[in-house]
Amino acid sequence: MRRTVSPSPELVDADPADLESLRKVLAAADPDGRLAPVGMQSIRIGADVLGELPDSVSALAGPGEVAALMDATPMHRNGCDLKAATLRLLGERFPVVPVVVGKDGREVHADENVIRAVESAIRGAGCVVAIGSGTITDIGKEATARAGRPPLIVVQTAASVNAFSDDMAVILKDGVKRTVPSRWPDALLIDLGILAGAPQAMNRAGLGDLLAMWTAPADWYLAGALGLDDSYHPAPAAMLLDQGRALLESAAALRRLDAAALEKLARVLTLSGIALGIARSTAPLSGTEHLVSHLIDMEAERSGRRLALHGAQVGIASVVLSVAWQWFLESFDPARVAPDACFPRAEALEPSVRDAFMPIDPSGRAGQECWNQYSRKLARWSACRPRVEAFLSEWPRHRARLREMTLPPERLATALREAGAPMRFSELDPPVAAETALWAFRNCHLMRNRFTLADFLFFTGRWTDGLLDGWLARAREIGGGL
Ligand SMILES: [Zn+2]
């Protein structure tokens, strides 16, 4: 059994539904106060938590109506209409105004038009209750942040993403998805009956998104150790990994909609959102595997293809990346790295970055945007040469730390299989073509400023088509990848 990264048993048992204790545990793990405080007042997870909604509103609401923000998708709890039931429940005690987005039947995006419309609809409300999944929650965060910050209560309707318990929002701006700083919800209600009634592909996608906890924190550590990211902190991942391992063991039970397994999934997802909020960054759970997923999404948007579920895509990419991590930790030999060859000049790389994005945007705008981000990373990498050389000379120590943060790819692949989640890009809905996925793996490191394993391997001459083919072949052997 591998040792966990966390030295503190309390951190390992972090309970998102007991925020008072969680704050104490985090304070002990962060004596220098580098982490942001958890800005939520209450998180409730359980079998009949929806019934607590009126009391939750009473505790938080100011004068004015309760705005109930939702989309037009039918949702069910124990066979009944969830939204009608929630409106009835609220209506028994408060004046309620439903604010419904996406009535025209189109997919709801958290874009400027929608956020502005919601902002004006909720202005003056004493409290906003957002009933929905990640997108509705993000719209609720942004609209309330702009409309005088009325209390925000989120009723989570699927265990699909970790947006419910952090202070960031994914906003669609000029056709590009960006994660922006936003606000924390004040209260989060996770009713297990509602999760059980959600489309199962969404809950499985939540599990897939969480597989990044065995690749992204290692990326973040690597960036910190090389001097590329000063924000690295061990606590956000340390509070996730043990409970994450227990969740992998429950994957088959999750498929059966076992209540205890659903609760585990909801708890770890909630903790993972908190991990991002306190880190003030998505880095603890968004590394190379997310870059691959973002590139696949960019290609889909260009070709007018519907996007596959985010977490489903991330889960598949995580299996491949964990093969790459395993290769790195077993086969990387610092003695064979020639430092003089690892620091290319900007002029030499600029054409490759621009060319990489021509297939999705022949106008060159996407290439320009990526080069703007990438050139900053390249400049910092060059300035970090002494740290890079120190890292190479201390490789055994770093390798030991990185081993604690990763898992064998078989463990991740087995969890996806047992949960009934897609394991190959071709099994996604809609399927992602092999050449698109391959393009995304090849070029993911060129997309943005965040430093990951892909950058380190690229600069040391090891993010090559030959090695990539080998990792994908290994992923195929265990049922995953292309
Ligand atoms: Zn994600």
Residues whose N, C-alpha, C, O or C-beta is under 5 A from the ligand:
A	BS01	ZN	D209 L285
